[in-house]
Amino acid sequence: MNSISEEEKKDLLVRLNRIEGQTRGVKNMIDNDKYCVDILTQIVAVRGALKKVALKVLQEHINGCVQSSLQNDDEEIIDELLNVINRFVD
């Protein structure tokens, strides 16, 4: 079950395309021997952008799949949700 609306899907794909471009930029920076701190700065930006995408997907999951499962008395979804959240903890 996927609870991501078409509008959200479009937004996420735009974000992911931007991240893909940023990642190619980091690759080019390495290939062109750019300053290490500048490369690391871009990597941090990519990680931040990916985190925002992940949090948006998680929000959609909670508001859709989790909410629906709880309404159907499927409490196993809580364990699944906690496992997913644990993956995000750095």
VMD Tcl script that builds the backbone (N, CA, C; Angstrom):
set m [mol new atoms 270]
animate dup $m
set s [atomselect $m all]
$s set {name element resname resid chain x y z} {
  {N N MET 1 A 0.847 -1.182 0.000}
  {CA C MET 1 A 0.000 0.000 0.000}
  {C C MET 1 A 0.886 1.238 0.000}
  {N N ASN 2 A 0.601 2.175 -0.887}
  {CA C ASN 2 A 1.362 3.401 -0.985}
  {C C ASN 2 A 0.416 4.563 -0.764}
  {N N SER 3 A 0.739 5.430 0.172}
  {CA C SER 3 A -0.160 6.532 0.511}
  {C C SER 3 A 0.322 7.867 -0.054}
  {N N ILE 4 A 1.256 7.836 -0.994}
  {CA C ILE 4 A 1.779 9.075 -1.565}
  {C C ILE 4 A 0.863 9.516 -2.705}
  {N N SER 5 A 0.319 10.707 -2.560}
  {CA C SER 5 A -0.583 11.239 -3.590}
  {C C SER 5 A 0.217 11.596 -4.844}
  {N N GLU 6 A -0.491 11.778 -5.936}
  {CA C GLU 6 A 0.165 12.147 -7.197}
  {C C GLU 6 A 0.877 13.490 -7.067}
  {N N GLU 7 A 0.273 14.431 -6.366}
  {CA C GLU 7 A 0.892 15.744 -6.162}
  {C C GLU 7 A 2.186 15.615 -5.360}
  {N N GLU 8 A 2.141 14.840 -4.284}
  {CA C GLU 8 A 3.334 14.625 -3.471}
  {C C GLU 8 A 4.404 13.874 -4.259}
  {N N LYS 9 A 3.964 12.911 -5.066}
  {CA C LYS 9 A 4.905 12.147 -5.875}
  {C C LYS 9 A 5.671 13.083 -6.813}
  {N N LYS 10 A 4.945 14.005 -7.447}
  {CA C LYS 10 A 5.595 14.966 -8.349}
  {C C LYS 10 A 6.616 15.807 -7.596}
  {N N ASP 11 A 6.226 16.282 -6.407}
  {CA C ASP 11 A 7.135 17.087 -5.587}
  {C C ASP 11 A 8.379 16.288 -5.205}
  {N N LEU 12 A 8.178 15.041 -4.792}
  {CA C LEU 12 A 9.316 14.201 -4.405}
  {C C LEU 12 A 10.237 13.936 -5.593}
  {N N LEU 13 A 9.661 13.712 -6.759}
  {CA C LEU 13 A 10.482 13.459 -7.946}
  {C C LEU 13 A 11.282 14.698 -8.337}
  {N N VAL 14 A 10.692 15.878 -8.193}
  {CA C VAL 14 A 11.439 17.116 -8.454}
  {C C VAL 14 A 12.614 17.219 -7.490}
  {N N ARG 15 A 12.346 16.954 -6.225}
  {CA C ARG 15 A 13.414 17.007 -5.219}
  {C C ARG 15 A 14.516 15.992 -5.517}
  {N N LEU 16 A 14.110 14.783 -5.895}
  {CA C LEU 16 A 15.100 13.743 -6.183}
  {C C LEU 16 A 15.905 14.063 -7.433}
  {N N ASN 17 A 15.286 14.668 -8.418}
  {CA C ASN 17 A 16.040 15.088 -9.604}
  {C C ASN 17 A 17.063 16.156 -9.248}
  {N N ARG 18 A 16.691 17.057 -8.349}
  {CA C ARG 18 A 17.626 18.087 -7.890}
  {C C ARG 18 A 18.786 17.434 -7.139}
  {N N ILE 19 A 18.467 16.464 -6.299}
  {CA C ILE 19 A 19.512 15.750 -5.540}
  {C C ILE 19 A 20.437 15.004 -6.493}
  {N N GLU 20 A 19.862 14.408 -7.517}
  {CA C GLU 20 A 20.672 13.709 -8.512}
  {C C GLU 20 A 21.656 14.680 -9.164}
  {N N GLY 21 A 21.199 15.870 -9.472}
  {CA C GLY 21 A 22.076 16.889 -10.038}
  {C C GLY 21 A 23.158 17.306 -9.058}
  {N N GLN 22 A 22.787 17.454 -7.790}
  {CA C GLN 22 A 23.774 17.802 -6.767}
  {C C GLN 22 A 24.834 16.710 -6.652}
  {N N THR 23 A 24.390 15.473 -6.717}
  {CA C THR 23 A 25.320 14.341 -6.602}
  {C C THR 23 A 26.290 14.329 -7.781}
  {N N ARG 24 A 25.775 14.584 -8.982}
  {CA C ARG 24 A 26.658 14.686 -10.148}
  {C C ARG 24 A 27.640 15.835 -9.965}
  {N N GLY 25 A 27.165 16.920 -9.354}
  {CA C GLY 25 A 28.043 18.053 -9.080}
  {C C GLY 25 A 29.179 17.676 -8.148}
  {N N VAL 26 A 28.881 16.898 -7.127}
  {CA C VAL 26 A 29.924 16.441 -6.198}
  {C C VAL 26 A 30.937 15.571 -6.951}
  {N N LYS 27 A 30.433 14.695 -7.792}
  {CA C LYS 27 A 31.320 13.841 -8.598}
  {C C LYS 27 A 32.247 14.697 -9.452}
  {N N ASN 28 A 31.688 15.724 -10.092}
  {CA C ASN 28 A 32.510 16.611 -10.917}
  {C C ASN 28 A 33.526 17.381 -10.086}
  {N N MET 29 A 33.124 17.787 -8.890}
  {CA C MET 29 A 34.055 18.496 -8.013}
  {C C MET 29 A 35.243 17.614 -7.678}
  {N N ILE 30 A 34.980 16.352 -7.388}
  {CA C ILE 30 A 36.072 15.417 -7.075}
  {C C ILE 30 A 36.941 15.220 -8.306}
  {N N ASP 31 A 36.287 15.015 -9.452}
  {CA C ASP 31 A 37.008 14.805 -10.699}
  {C C ASP 31 A 37.877 16.008 -11.066}
  {N N ASN 32 A 37.415 17.204 -10.717}
  {CA C ASN 32 A 38.145 18.435 -11.042}
  {C C ASN 32 A 39.024 18.927 -9.904}
  {N N ASP 33 A 39.272 18.058 -8.926}
  {CA C ASP 33 A 40.191 18.362 -7.818}
  {C C ASP 33 A 39.825 19.645 -7.065}
  {N N LYS 34 A 38.543 19.828 -6.790}
  {CA C LYS 34 A 38.106 20.991 -6.019}
  {C C LYS 34 A 38.523 20.845 -4.564}
  {N N TYR 35 A 38.482 21.938 -3.860}
  {CA C TYR 35 A 38.879 21.998 -2.457}
  {C C TYR 35 A 38.005 21.057 -1.623}
  {N N CYS 36 A 38.643 20.277 -0.765}
  {CA C CYS 36 A 37.951 19.243 0.021}
  {C C CYS 36 A 36.786 19.800 0.839}
  {N N VAL 37 A 36.978 20.957 1.446}
  {CA C VAL 37 A 35.926 21.534 2.280}
  {C C VAL 37 A 34.708 21.882 1.426}
  {N N ASP 38 A 34.938 22.349 0.211}
  {CA C ASP 38 A 33.819 22.648 -0.683}
  {C C ASP 38 A 33.065 21.371 -1.057}
  {N N ILE 39 A 33.787 20.295 -1.288}
  {CA C ILE 39 A 33.163 19.002 -1.593}
  {C C ILE 39 A 32.336 18.529 -0.406}
  {N N LEU 40 A 32.922 18.605 0.770}
  {CA C LEU 40 A 32.211 18.173 1.974}
  {C C LEU 40 A 30.964 19.012 2.217}
  {N N THR 41 A 31.038 20.289 1.945}
  {CA C THR 41 A 29.879 21.165 2.091}
  {C C THR 41 A 28.750 20.713 1.181}
  {N N GLN 42 A 29.072 20.354 -0.047}
  {CA C GLN 42 A 28.061 19.876 -0.980}
  {C C GLN 42 A 27.489 18.524 -0.551}
  {N N ILE 43 A 28.336 17.668 0.001}
  {CA C ILE 43 A 27.858 16.367 0.487}
  {C C ILE 43 A 26.861 16.567 1.625}
  {N N VAL 44 A 27.147 17.500 2.512}
  {CA C VAL 44 A 26.220 17.796 3.609}
  {C C VAL 44 A 24.890 18.297 3.048}
  {N N ALA 45 A 24.944 19.112 1.994}
  {CA C ALA 45 A 23.715 19.619 1.377}
  {C C ALA 45 A 22.904 18.472 0.775}
  {N N VAL 46 A 23.578 17.521 0.125}
  {CA C VAL 46 A 22.885 16.363 -0.459}
  {C C VAL 46 A 22.240 15.525 0.644}
  {N N ARG 47 A 22.987 15.290 1.706}
  {CA C ARG 47 A 22.427 14.518 2.819}
  {C C ARG 47 A 21.202 15.200 3.407}
  {N N GLY 48 A 21.255 16.519 3.563}
  {CA C GLY 48 A 20.124 17.263 4.097}
  {C C GLY 48 A 18.910 17.166 3.189}
  {N N ALA 49 A 19.152 17.260 1.894}
  {CA C ALA 49 A 18.052 17.164 0.936}
  {C C ALA 49 A 17.431 15.769 0.955}
  {N N LEU 50 A 18.250 14.738 1.033}
  {CA C LEU 50 A 17.738 13.371 1.117}
  {C C LEU 50 A 16.948 13.151 2.399}
  {N N LYS 51 A 17.422 13.748 3.473}
  {CA C LYS 51 A 16.712 13.615 4.749}
  {C C LYS 51 A 15.321 14.240 4.650}
  {N N LYS 52 A 15.222 15.385 3.978}
  {CA C LYS 52 A 13.917 16.025 3.813}
  {C C LYS 52 A 12.976 15.156 2.993}
  {N N VAL 53 A 13.505 14.518 1.949}
  {CA C VAL 53 A 12.680 13.610 1.143}
  {C C VAL 53 A 12.209 12.448 2.008}
  {N N ALA 54 A 13.124 11.875 2.773}
  {CA C ALA 54 A 12.778 10.734 3.619}
  {C C ALA 54 A 11.721 11.117 4.649}
  {N N LEU 55 A 11.856 12.286 5.249}
  {CA C LEU 55 A 10.878 12.716 6.244}
  {C C LEU 55 A 9.518 12.963 5.613}
  {N N LYS 56 A 9.506 13.461 4.382}
  {CA C LYS 56 A 8.236 13.669 3.688}
  {C C LYS 56 A 7.564 12.326 3.397}
  {N N VAL 57 A 8.343 11.330 2.961}
  {CA C VAL 57 A 7.790 9.998 2.718}
  {C C VAL 57 A 7.285 9.403 4.021}
  {N N LEU 58 A 8.037 9.583 5.102}
  {CA C LEU 58 A 7.617 9.080 6.409}
  {C C LEU 58 A 6.308 9.747 6.850}
  {N N GLN 59 A 6.208 11.045 6.633}
  {CA C GLN 59 A 4.974 11.765 6.980}
  {C C GLN 59 A 3.788 11.197 6.209}
  {N N GLU 60 A 3.974 10.979 4.925}
  {CA C GLU 60 A 2.902 10.409 4.112}
  {C C GLU 60 A 2.551 9.001 4.592}
  {N N HIS 61 A 3.555 8.233 4.977}
  {CA C HIS 61 A 3.328 6.877 5.470}
  {C C HIS 61 A 2.497 6.903 6.758}
  {N N ILE 62 A 2.861 7.791 7.658}
  {CA C ILE 62 A 2.141 7.888 8.931}
  {C C ILE 62 A 0.699 8.337 8.701}
  {N N ASN 63 A 0.535 9.367 7.876}
  {CA C ASN 63 A -0.810 9.910 7.642}
  {C C ASN 63 A -1.674 8.999 6.784}
  {N N GLY 64 A -1.073 8.080 6.062}
  {CA C GLY 64 A -1.835 7.183 5.201}
  {C C GLY 64 A -1.841 5.765 5.713}
  {N N CYS 65 A -0.756 5.057 5.475}
  {CA C CYS 65 A -0.679 3.626 5.787}
  {C C CYS 65 A -0.860 3.336 7.279}
  {N N VAL 66 A -0.147 4.077 8.111}
  {CA C VAL 66 A -0.207 3.809 9.549}
  {C C VAL 66 A -1.598 4.120 10.087}
  {N N GLN 67 A -2.114 5.257 9.716}
  {CA C GLN 67 A -3.442 5.642 10.185}
  {C C GLN 67 A -4.498 4.620 9.745}
  {N N SER 68 A -4.413 4.186 8.501}
  {CA C SER 68 A -5.361 3.198 7.985}
  {C C SER 68 A -5.234 1.870 8.728}
  {N N SER 69 A -4.008 1.438 8.972}
  {CA C SER 69 A -3.793 0.176 9.680}
  {C C SER 69 A -4.325 0.229 11.105}
  {N N LEU 70 A -4.140 1.360 11.767}
  {CA C LEU 70 A -4.644 1.497 13.133}
  {C C LEU 70 A -6.168 1.490 13.162}
  {N N GLN 71 A -6.778 2.072 12.159}
  {CA C GLN 71 A -8.240 2.054 12.089}
  {C C GLN 71 A -8.768 0.638 11.877}
  {N N ASN 72 A -7.937 -0.208 11.283}
  {CA C ASN 72 A -8.303 -1.613 11.064}
  {C C ASN 72 A -7.761 -2.524 12.167}
  {N N ASP 73 A -7.368 -1.924 13.294}
  {CA C ASP 73 A -6.855 -2.647 14.459}
  {C C ASP 73 A -5.611 -3.475 14.160}
  {N N ASP 74 A -4.813 -3.050 13.186}
  {CA C ASP 74 A -3.544 -3.711 12.876}
  {C C ASP 74 A -2.435 -2.983 13.623}
  {N N GLU 75 A -2.154 -3.440 14.825}
  {CA C GLU 75 A -1.163 -2.756 15.657}
  {C C GLU 75 A 0.264 -3.189 15.364}
  {N N GLU 76 A 0.460 -4.151 14.470}
  {CA C GLU 76 A 1.813 -4.531 14.058}
  {C C GLU 76 A 2.496 -3.371 13.343}
  {N N ILE 77 A 1.694 -2.467 12.814}
  {CA C ILE 77 A 2.231 -1.317 12.091}
  {C C ILE 77 A 3.074 -0.446 13.016}
  {N N ILE 78 A 2.770 -0.455 14.311}
  {CA C ILE 78 A 3.534 0.343 15.279}
  {C C ILE 78 A 4.971 -0.151 15.340}
  {N N ASP 79 A 5.170 -1.463 15.421}
  {CA C ASP 79 A 6.527 -2.018 15.451}
  {C C ASP 79 A 7.271 -1.684 14.165}
  {N N GLU 80 A 6.578 -1.808 13.038}
  {CA C GLU 80 A 7.205 -1.474 11.761}
  {C C GLU 80 A 7.619 -0.005 11.737}
  {N N LEU 81 A 6.738 0.862 12.197}
  {CA C LEU 81 A 7.025 2.292 12.227}
  {C C LEU 81 A 8.224 2.596 13.124}
  {N N LEU 82 A 8.267 1.984 14.273}
  {CA C LEU 82 A 9.400 2.210 15.185}
  {C C LEU 82 A 10.705 1.728 14.557}
  {N N ASN 83 A 10.678 0.612 13.845}
  {CA C ASN 83 A 11.878 0.134 13.160}
  {C C ASN 83 A 12.336 1.102 12.084}
  {N N VAL 84 A 11.380 1.656 11.364}
  {CA C VAL 84 A 11.722 2.645 10.332}
  {C C VAL 84 A 12.323 3.895 10.962}
  {N N ILE 85 A 11.715 4.387 12.024}
  {CA C ILE 85 A 12.223 5.586 12.697}
  {C C ILE 85 A 13.624 5.339 13.240}
  {N N ASN 86 A 13.875 4.146 13.782}
  {CA C ASN 86 A 15.207 3.829 14.290}
  {C C ASN 86 A 16.282 3.916 13.211}
  {N N ARG 87 A 15.926 3.681 11.976}
  {CA C ARG 87 A 16.900 3.792 10.885}
  {C C ARG 87 A 17.343 5.229 10.654}
  {N N PHE 88 A 16.507 6.181 11.033}
  {CA C PHE 88 A 16.820 7.587 10.815}
  {C C PHE 88 A 17.671 8.194 11.921}
  {N N VAL 89 A 17.717 7.543 13.054}
  {CA C VAL 89 A 18.455 8.088 14.192}
  {C C VAL 89 A 19.945 7.942 13.920}
  {N N ASP 90 A 20.611 9.077 13.901}
  {CA C ASP 90 A 22.085 9.083 13.688}
  {C C ASP 90 A 22.819 9.011 14.993}
}
mol reanalyze $m
mol bondsrecalc $m
mol representation Tube
mol addrep $m
